[in-house]
Amino acid sequence: MALLEVPTDNSLPIYEQNVQLDGTQYIIALYFNPRINNGQGKWCLTLADQNRNMLVGPVPIVVNWPLFDRFVDLVDLPGTLFAFDTSGNNADPGQFDLGANVRLYYLEAGTVL
């Protein structure tokens, strides 16, 4: 049981990666959509199983909020995936903020902070 940082790369506007969360392999796709959020853009995330079956997405990345809480009927993720602004501004990530001052974390099931 732990708090894990999910690696991110803000130098690419769209990419995907394999991650293991609570012992299960998933594919997380991240992309920056410059057209939403009144033209300021927003990072979005999709979650798929290891066979590329999309479980949920796209979900906008909002800091300090469990990203999949409103999708409990669709996603059987044991822990909690969330973004955190390390600058203390509680600002959602801009195009170059994800992985810099805004980090993506996974809190494994049963972990108490």
OpenMM code with the backbone's topology and positions (N, CA, C; nanometers):
from openmm import Vec3, app, unit

residues = "MET ALA LEU LEU GLU VAL PRO THR ASP ASN SER LEU PRO ILE TYR GLU GLN ASN VAL GLN LEU ASP GLY THR GLN TYR ILE ILE ALA LEU TYR PHE ASN PRO ARG ILE ASN ASN GLY GLN GLY LYS TRP CYS LEU THR LEU ALA ASP GLN ASN ARG ASN MET LEU VAL GLY PRO VAL PRO ILE VAL VAL ASN TRP PRO LEU PHE ASP ARG PHE VAL ASP LEU VAL ASP LEU PRO GLY THR LEU PHE ALA PHE ASP THR SER GLY ASN ASN ALA ASP PRO GLY GLN PHE ASP LEU GLY ALA ASN VAL ARG LEU TYR TYR LEU GLU ALA GLY THR VAL LEU".split()
positions = [
    Vec3(0.0841, -0.1173, 0.0000),
    Vec3(0.0000, 0.0000, 0.0000),
    Vec3(0.0885, 0.1234, 0.0000),
    Vec3(0.0588, 0.2112, -0.0957),
    Vec3(0.1459, 0.3267, -0.1102),
    Vec3(0.0793, 0.4359, -0.1923),
    Vec3(0.1457, 0.5493, -0.1933),
    Vec3(0.1113, 0.6594, -0.2816),
    Vec3(0.2132, 0.6566, -0.3948),
    Vec3(0.1654, 0.6382, -0.5185),
    Vec3(0.2531, 0.6261, -0.6347),
    Vec3(0.2363, 0.7464, -0.7262),
    Vec3(0.3469, 0.7970, -0.7792),
    Vec3(0.3372, 0.9017, -0.8799),
    Vec3(0.3306, 0.8361, -1.0167),
    Vec3(0.2326, 0.8746, -1.0956),
    Vec3(0.2198, 0.8255, -1.2331),
    Vec3(0.3049, 0.9177, -1.3203),
    Vec3(0.4044, 0.8635, -1.3912),
    Vec3(0.4911, 0.9494, -1.4725),
    Vec3(0.4123, 1.0206, -1.5820),
    Vec3(0.4450, 1.1466, -1.6044),
    Vec3(0.3812, 1.2245, -1.7105),
    Vec3(0.4887, 1.2990, -1.7879),
    Vec3(0.4531, 1.3440, -1.9083),
    Vec3(0.5488, 1.4116, -1.9958),
    Vec3(0.4782, 1.5274, -2.0645),
    Vec3(0.5072, 1.6507, -2.0228),
    Vec3(0.4382, 1.7649, -2.0817),
    Vec3(0.5016, 1.8130, -2.2117),
    Vec3(0.6060, 1.7457, -2.2576),
    Vec3(0.6676, 1.7839, -2.3855),
    Vec3(0.5917, 1.7250, -2.5046),
    Vec3(0.5035, 1.6297, -2.4772),
    Vec3(0.4220, 1.5685, -2.5821),
    Vec3(0.2756, 1.6066, -2.5606),
    Vec3(0.2062, 1.6530, -2.6638),
    Vec3(0.0666, 1.6917, -2.6461),
    Vec3(-0.0287, 1.5726, -2.6350),
    Vec3(0.0190, 1.4533, -2.6767),
    Vec3(-0.0632, 1.3320, -2.6655),
    Vec3(0.0294, 1.2110, -2.6551),
    Vec3(-0.0001, 1.1226, -2.5623),
    Vec3(0.0787, 1.0000, -2.5477),
    Vec3(0.0032, 0.9026, -2.4587),
    Vec3(0.0499, 0.7790, -2.4582),
    Vec3(-0.0084, 0.6783, -2.3698),
    Vec3(0.1028, 0.5987, -2.3047),
    Vec3(0.0685, 0.5359, -2.1934),
    Vec3(0.1666, 0.4552, -2.1215),
    Vec3(0.0969, 0.3433, -2.0470),
    Vec3(0.1717, 0.2370, -2.0254),
    Vec3(0.1239, 0.1259, -1.9441),
    Vec3(0.1598, 0.1534, -1.7995),
    Vec3(0.0641, 0.1328, -1.7102),
    Vec3(0.0888, 0.1503, -1.5676),
    Vec3(0.0287, 0.0323, -1.4920),
    Vec3(0.0893, 0.0004, -1.3813),
    Vec3(0.0340, -0.1035, -1.2951),
    Vec3(-0.0227, -0.0352, -1.1713),
    Vec3(-0.1519, -0.0547, -1.1491),
    Vec3(-0.2209, 0.0054, -1.0356),
    Vec3(-0.2854, -0.1053, -0.9539),
    Vec3(-0.2449, -0.1176, -0.8295),
    Vec3(-0.2946, -0.2234, -0.7421),
    Vec3(-0.2833, -0.3612, -0.8072),
    Vec3(-0.1708, -0.3866, -0.8758),
    Vec3(-0.1432, -0.5180, -0.9329),
    Vec3(-0.2082, -0.5464, -1.0667),
    Vec3(-0.2803, -0.4501, -1.1231),
    Vec3(-0.3470, -0.4691, -1.2520),
    Vec3(-0.2875, -0.3726, -1.3540),
    Vec3(-0.2628, -0.4235, -1.4757),
    Vec3(-0.2090, -0.3402, -1.5834),
    Vec3(-0.3203, -0.2585, -1.6489),
    Vec3(-0.2938, -0.1316, -1.6699),
    Vec3(-0.3853, -0.0404, -1.7386),
    Vec3(-0.3057, 0.0385, -1.8413),
    Vec3(-0.3782, 0.0982, -1.9348),
    Vec3(-0.3193, 0.1921, -2.0291),
    Vec3(-0.3826, 0.3271, -2.0011),
    Vec3(-0.2974, 0.4242, -1.9704),
    Vec3(-0.3440, 0.5608, -1.9491),
    Vec3(-0.3016, 0.6420, -2.0708),
    Vec3(-0.3970, 0.7088, -2.1330),
    Vec3(-0.3669, 0.8006, -2.2431),
    Vec3(-0.3919, 0.9418, -2.1929),
    Vec3(-0.2976, 1.0293, -2.2204),
    Vec3(-0.3062, 1.1692, -2.1794),
    Vec3(-0.2944, 1.2572, -2.3026),
    Vec3(-0.3773, 1.3599, -2.3084),
    Vec3(-0.3647, 1.4538, -2.4191),
    Vec3(-0.4096, 1.5918, -2.3748),
    Vec3(-0.3491, 1.6922, -2.4365),
    Vec3(-0.3850, 1.8303, -2.4091),
    Vec3(-0.4790, 1.8773, -2.5178),
    Vec3(-0.6007, 1.9196, -2.4788),
    Vec3(-0.7001, 1.9687, -2.5731),
    Vec3(-0.7020, 2.1216, -2.5633),
    Vec3(-0.6471, 2.1921, -2.6631),
    Vec3(-0.6386, 2.3380, -2.6555),
    Vec3(-0.7707, 2.4100, -2.6783),
    Vec3(-0.8748, 2.3382, -2.7185),
    Vec3(-1.0016, 2.4028, -2.7540),
    Vec3(-1.0990, 2.4183, -2.6379),
    Vec3(-1.0805, 2.3398, -2.5317),
    Vec3(-1.1767, 2.3464, -2.4212),
    Vec3(-1.1296, 2.4443, -2.3146),
    Vec3(-1.2125, 2.4668, -2.2149),
    Vec3(-1.1814, 2.5560, -2.1032),
    Vec3(-1.1636, 2.7000, -2.1531),
    Vec3(-1.2614, 2.7461, -2.2319),
    Vec3(-1.2608, 2.8824, -2.2869),
    Vec3(-1.1339, 2.9136, -2.3656),
    Vec3(-1.0852, 2.8149, -2.4395),
    Vec3(-0.9680, 2.8334, -2.5229),
    Vec3(-0.8351, 2.8256, -2.4495),
    Vec3(-0.8390, 2.8037, -2.3174),
    Vec3(-0.7144, 2.7919, -2.2414),
    Vec3(-0.6592, 2.6498, -2.2468),
    Vec3(-0.7440, 2.5555, -2.2825),
    Vec3(-0.7026, 2.4165, -2.2923),
    Vec3(-0.7073, 2.3433, -2.1599),
    Vec3(-0.7010, 2.2113, -2.1699),
    Vec3(-0.7065, 2.1277, -2.0507),
    Vec3(-0.6486, 1.9906, -2.0854),
    Vec3(-0.5763, 1.9330, -1.9907),
    Vec3(-0.5297, 1.7957, -2.0044),
    Vec3(-0.6454, 1.7011, -1.9769),
    Vec3(-0.6556, 1.5957, -2.0565),
    Vec3(-0.7587, 1.4939, -2.0387),
    Vec3(-0.6920, 1.3573, -2.0319),
    Vec3(-0.7613, 1.2647, -1.9705),
    Vec3(-0.7072, 1.1308, -1.9461),
    Vec3(-0.8110, 1.0269, -1.9830),
    Vec3(-0.7665, 0.9185, -2.0452),
    Vec3(-0.8528, 0.8026, -2.0647),
    Vec3(-0.7850, 0.6826, -2.0002),
    Vec3(-0.8661, 0.5908, -1.9534),
    Vec3(-0.8166, 0.4695, -1.8892),
    Vec3(-0.8707, 0.3499, -1.9648),
    Vec3(-0.7797, 0.2592, -2.0026),
    Vec3(-0.8178, 0.1374, -2.0748),
    Vec3(-0.7549, 0.0176, -2.0053),
    Vec3(-0.8140, -0.0993, -2.0279),
    Vec3(-0.7521, -0.2201, -1.9730),
    Vec3(-0.6358, -0.2605, -2.0641),
    Vec3(-0.5655, -0.3655, -2.0271),
    Vec3(-0.4461, -0.4050, -2.1027),
    Vec3(-0.4778, -0.4514, -2.2445),
    Vec3(-0.6054, -0.4801, -2.2734),
    Vec3(-0.6469, -0.5192, -2.4081),
    Vec3(-0.6974, -0.4012, -2.4905),
    Vec3(-0.6748, -0.2806, -2.4383),
    Vec3(-0.7157, -0.1548, -2.5023),
    Vec3(-0.8663, -0.1317, -2.5039),
    Vec3(-0.9394, -0.1975, -2.4172),
    Vec3(-1.0817, -0.1690, -2.4016),
    Vec3(-1.0950, -0.0472, -2.3115),
    Vec3(-1.1501, 0.0625, -2.3671),
    Vec3(-1.1608, 0.1850, -2.2893),
    Vec3(-1.2577, 0.1644, -2.1728),
    Vec3(-1.2126, 0.1989, -2.0543),
    Vec3(-1.2954, 0.1890, -1.9346),
    Vec3(-1.3675, 0.3204, -1.9071),
    Vec3(-1.2955, 0.4301, -1.9245),
    Vec3(-1.3547, 0.5624, -1.9039),
    Vec3(-1.2685, 0.6673, -1.9721),
    Vec3(-1.3319, 0.7712, -2.0188),
    Vec3(-1.2573, 0.8826, -2.0759),
    Vec3(-1.3325, 0.9472, -2.1903),
    Vec3(-1.2878, 1.0603, -2.2308),
    Vec3(-1.1830, 1.1388, -2.1682),
    Vec3(-1.2355, 1.2110, -2.0435),
    Vec3(-1.1499, 1.2170, -1.9434),
    Vec3(-1.1821, 1.2834, -1.8175),
    Vec3(-1.0861, 1.4007, -1.8024),
    Vec3(-1.1375, 1.5244, -1.7871),
    Vec3(-1.0484, 1.6384, -1.7663),
    Vec3(-0.9718, 1.6233, -1.6346),
    Vec3(-0.8458, 1.6606, -1.6362),
    Vec3(-0.7649, 1.6528, -1.5147),
    Vec3(-0.7883, 1.7786, -1.4321),
    Vec3(-0.8471, 1.7584, -1.3165),
    Vec3(-0.8788, 1.8654, -1.2221),
    Vec3(-0.8022, 1.8353, -1.0941),
    Vec3(-0.7293, 1.9331, -1.0413),
    Vec3(-0.6487, 1.9079, -0.9221),
    Vec3(-0.7363, 1.8897, -0.7989),
    Vec3(-0.6813, 1.8143, -0.7045),
    Vec3(-0.7425, 1.7922, -0.5730),
    Vec3(-0.8816, 1.7301, -0.5807),
    Vec3(-0.9012, 1.6458, -0.6787),
    Vec3(-1.0316, 1.5815, -0.6963),
    Vec3(-1.0075, 1.4405, -0.7480),
    Vec3(-1.0658, 1.3378, -0.6865),
    Vec3(-1.0513, 1.2013, -0.7396),
    Vec3(-1.1089, 1.1945, -0.8813),
    Vec3(-1.0241, 1.1629, -0.9778),
    Vec3(-1.0635, 1.1756, -1.1176),
    Vec3(-1.1770, 1.0826, -1.1601),
    Vec3(-1.1894, 0.9672, -1.0957),
    Vec3(-1.2903, 0.8707, -1.1400),
    Vec3(-1.4033, 0.8494, -1.0403),
    Vec3(-1.4141, 0.9307, -0.9379),
    Vec3(-1.5196, 0.9112, -0.8373),
    Vec3(-1.6603, 0.9118, -0.8956),
    Vec3(-1.6833, 0.9930, -0.9958),
    Vec3(-1.8196, 0.9985, -1.0526),
    Vec3(-1.8456, 0.8868, -1.1528),
    Vec3(-1.7462, 0.8003, -1.1752),
    Vec3(-1.7598, 0.6914, -1.2717),
    Vec3(-1.7491, 0.5547, -1.2048),
    Vec3(-1.7913, 0.5426, -1.0803),
    Vec3(-1.7745, 0.4170, -1.0068),
    Vec3(-1.8459, 0.3000, -1.0733),
    Vec3(-1.9501, 0.3258, -1.1498),
    Vec3(-2.0195, 0.2183, -1.2197),
    Vec3(-1.9413, 0.1694, -1.3416),
    Vec3(-1.8487, 0.2505, -1.3921),
    Vec3(-1.7726, 0.2160, -1.5112),
    Vec3(-1.6319, 0.1659, -1.4802),
    Vec3(-1.5714, 0.2190, -1.3760),
    Vec3(-1.4322, 0.1894, -1.3438),
    Vec3(-1.4247, 0.1205, -1.2088),
    Vec3(-1.3686, 0.0013, -1.2096),
    Vec3(-1.3520, -0.0738, -1.0849),
    Vec3(-1.2064, -0.0620, -1.0391),
    Vec3(-1.1612, 0.0616, -1.0238),
    Vec3(-1.0246, 0.0888, -0.9803),
    Vec3(-1.0228, 0.0855, -0.8277),
    Vec3(-0.9428, -0.0021, -0.7670),
    Vec3(-0.9458, -0.0163, -0.6214),
    Vec3(-0.9007, 0.1079, -0.5455),
    Vec3(-0.8054, 0.1825, -0.6024),
    Vec3(-0.7522, 0.3006, -0.5351),
    Vec3(-0.8083, 0.4279, -0.5957),
    Vec3(-0.7345, 0.5376, -0.5766),
    Vec3(-0.7798, 0.6691, -0.6208),
    Vec3(-0.6722, 0.7365, -0.7048),
    Vec3(-0.7108, 0.7816, -0.8239),
    Vec3(-0.6218, 0.8564, -0.9121),
    Vec3(-0.6578, 1.0042, -0.8997),
    Vec3(-0.5556, 1.0881, -0.8746),
    Vec3(-0.5830, 1.2310, -0.8583),
    Vec3(-0.4617, 1.3133, -0.9004),
    Vec3(-0.4849, 1.4424, -0.9276),
    Vec3(-0.3778, 1.5356, -0.9617),
    Vec3(-0.3596, 1.6312, -0.8446),
    Vec3(-0.2343, 1.6736, -0.8245),
    Vec3(-0.2022, 1.7632, -0.7137),
    Vec3(-0.1089, 1.8730, -0.7633),
    Vec3(-0.1425, 1.9980, -0.7318),
    Vec3(-0.0605, 2.1120, -0.7701),
    Vec3(0.0430, 2.1371, -0.6610),
    Vec3(0.1684, 2.1046, -0.6883),
    Vec3(0.2746, 2.1176, -0.5886),
    Vec3(0.3121, 2.2627, -0.5619),
    Vec3(0.2673, 2.3555, -0.6472),
    Vec3(0.2984, 2.4972, -0.6265),
    Vec3(0.2120, 2.5581, -0.5163),
    Vec3(0.1051, 2.4888, -0.4784),
    Vec3(0.0148, 2.5409, -0.3762),
    Vec3(-0.0929, 2.6332, -0.4307),
    Vec3(-0.0966, 2.6550, -0.5622),
    Vec3(-0.1971, 2.7432, -0.6226),
    Vec3(-0.3290, 2.6738, -0.6504),
    Vec3(-0.3326, 2.5418, -0.6380),
    Vec3(-0.4523, 2.4627, -0.6690),
    Vec3(-0.5047, 2.4909, -0.8089),
    Vec3(-0.4120, 2.5069, -0.9030),
    Vec3(-0.4485, 2.5361, -1.0412),
    Vec3(-0.4432, 2.4084, -1.1240),
    Vec3(-0.5447, 2.3903, -1.2079),
    Vec3(-0.5443, 2.2777, -1.3011),
    Vec3(-0.4269, 2.2941, -1.3969),
    Vec3(-0.3724, 2.1832, -1.4478),
    Vec3(-0.2521, 2.1931, -1.5295),
    Vec3(-0.2761, 2.2572, -1.6658),
    Vec3(-0.1926, 2.3555, -1.6978),
    Vec3(-0.1877, 2.4122, -1.8316),
    Vec3(-0.1036, 2.3199, -1.9190),
    Vec3(-0.0796, 2.3604, -2.0412),
    Vec3(-0.0117, 2.2736, -2.1375),
    Vec3(0.1243, 2.2228, -2.0883),
    Vec3(0.1984, 2.3046, -2.0164),
    Vec3(0.3329, 2.2646, -1.9752),
    Vec3(0.3438, 2.2393, -1.8250),
    Vec3(0.2299, 2.2276, -1.7564),
    Vec3(0.2300, 2.2101, -1.6110),
    Vec3(0.2241, 2.0653, -1.5658),
    Vec3(0.1657, 1.9774, -1.6467),
    Vec3(0.1509, 1.8379, -1.6055),
    Vec3(0.2884, 1.7714, -1.6019),
    Vec3(0.3239, 1.7215, -1.4857),
    Vec3(0.4562, 1.6632, -1.4665),
    Vec3(0.5556, 1.7634, -1.4115),
    Vec3(0.5239, 1.8924, -1.4214),
    Vec3(0.6096, 1.9963, -1.3637),
    Vec3(0.5537, 2.0303, -1.2257),
    Vec3(0.4691, 2.1325, -1.2175),
    Vec3(0.4120, 2.1658, -1.0865),
    Vec3(0.2826, 2.0899, -1.0562),
    Vec3(0.2209, 2.0289, -1.1548),
    Vec3(0.1031, 1.9445, -1.1289),
    Vec3(0.1430, 1.7995, -1.1552),
    Vec3(0.1258, 1.7167, -1.0538),
    Vec3(0.1662, 1.5758, -1.0617),
    Vec3(0.0425, 1.4869, -1.0540),
    Vec3(0.0514, 1.3727, -1.1175),
    Vec3(-0.0563, 1.2738, -1.1173),
    Vec3(-0.0172, 1.1619, -1.0206),
    Vec3(-0.1060, 1.1318, -0.9261),
    Vec3(-0.0782, 1.0318, -0.8232),
    Vec3(-0.1870, 0.9259, -0.8197),
    Vec3(-0.1456, 0.8081, -0.7710),
    Vec3(-0.2399, 0.6990, -0.7467),
    Vec3(-0.2228, 0.6549, -0.6023),
    Vec3(-0.3301, 0.6610, -0.5273),
    Vec3(-0.3323, 0.6152, -0.3890),
    Vec3(-0.3873, 0.4733, -0.3887),
    Vec3(-0.2993, 0.3761, -0.3586),
    Vec3(-0.3422, 0.2361, -0.3618),
    Vec3(-0.4515, 0.2100, -0.2590),
    Vec3(-0.5326, 0.1100, -0.2876),
    Vec3(-0.6432, 0.0729, -0.1998),
    Vec3(-0.5899, 0.0427, -0.0604),
    Vec3(-0.6584, 0.0916, 0.0396),
    Vec3(-0.6234, 0.0644, 0.1779),
    Vec3(-0.5140, 0.1535, 0.2354),
    Vec3(-0.4598, 0.2446, 0.1547),
    Vec3(-0.3554, 0.3347, 0.2031),
    Vec3(-0.4191, 0.4510, 0.2773),
    Vec3(-0.3649, 0.4821, 0.3912),
    Vec3(-0.4128, 0.5950, 0.4706),
    Vec3(-0.3026, 0.6992, 0.4740),
    Vec3(-0.3371, 0.8212, 0.4402),
    Vec3(-0.2386, 0.9307, 0.4451),
    Vec3(-0.2442, 1.0019, 0.5781),
] * unit.nanometer
topology = app.Topology()
chain = topology.addChain("A")
for resn in residues:
    res = topology.addResidue(resn, chain)
    for name in ("N", "CA", "C"):
        topology.addAtom(name, app.Element.getBySymbol(name[0]), res)
